[in-house]
Amino acid sequence: MPADSNRMLGNDGDAYELYVGRWSRLIAGRFLDWLAVPASSRWLDVGSGTGNLTRAVLSQCDPAEIRGIDGLRRGGVGPGAQLHS
């Protein structure tokens, strides 16, 4: 594998945040507006990465429950991490 393969796979938290995280923060709110999911819904964020979409759901959608699942460790956030509102 190339020397920068960890960055390509998202195993480098800083590189992942620079490449994906900044964009997901910018579009998460618009995406949730477009989804128009009713309040008190249950959410599952598969491939939650840096948690930007999960945070947006917590702040914008009044979920009954939300779970974020991601198998890769990025920037100190890995499997089993929890966010609380």
N, C-alpha and C positions, 0 to 999 in steps of 0.2 A: 504494500500500500504506500501511496505517496506520503511524504513527511507531514503534509497538512491534512491528512485524512481525518484526524480527530475533529478538525474544524468543519469539514464537510459533513461529518456524521452528527454534529451538534454536541460533541462531548466536551467542548471547550466553552464554558459558560459565558465568558466575556465575548468571544467571537459570535456565539449564538445570539446574545443580546443585541450586539451591533447589527447583525444581519437580519434577524427576525423580530426580536423583541420590540425594537423602536417602532416598527411598522404595525405590529399587532396592538400596541398601545394606542396608536392613532386611529385605527379602524374598528376597534372592539365596540365602541359605543354605537357607531353607525350600523354595524352588523347586528347588534342586539335590537336596535330600533326596527331593522328590516325583518328580523325573526318574529317580533311582536308576540313573544311567549307570555301568557297570563301570569300575573303575580301568584305567589305561593306554589309555583311549579317546582318539581324536582329536576335537577340538572346533573348531567354527567359530562365532564370535559375530558375527553380521551386525547392523550398527547398534549397535556396541558403546558408543557414546557416551562416557561418562566412564570406562569400563573397570571399573565396579563388579562386573558379573557375571563378567568375565574374571578379575579378582582373586580372586573367590570360588571359581571353578573351580580356580585355581592352589593356593589354600590348602586346599581341601576335597576335591578329587576325584582327585588324583594323575594328571593327564592325561599321555599320551604326547606330545601336542602340542596347542597351542591357538593359534588365530589370531583376532584381533579386527579387523573391518573396519568403518570408518565414514567416510562421505564428507564429513561436516561437521566443521569445526574448532571445538572447544569448549575453552575454558580452557587453551589451549596444547597440547592433545592433538589431533592431526589425522591425516590419512591417512599411513600409514607408521610411526606411533609403535609402539614395542615395549615390552612388559612382560616382565620376567624374574623368575623365582622365586628 
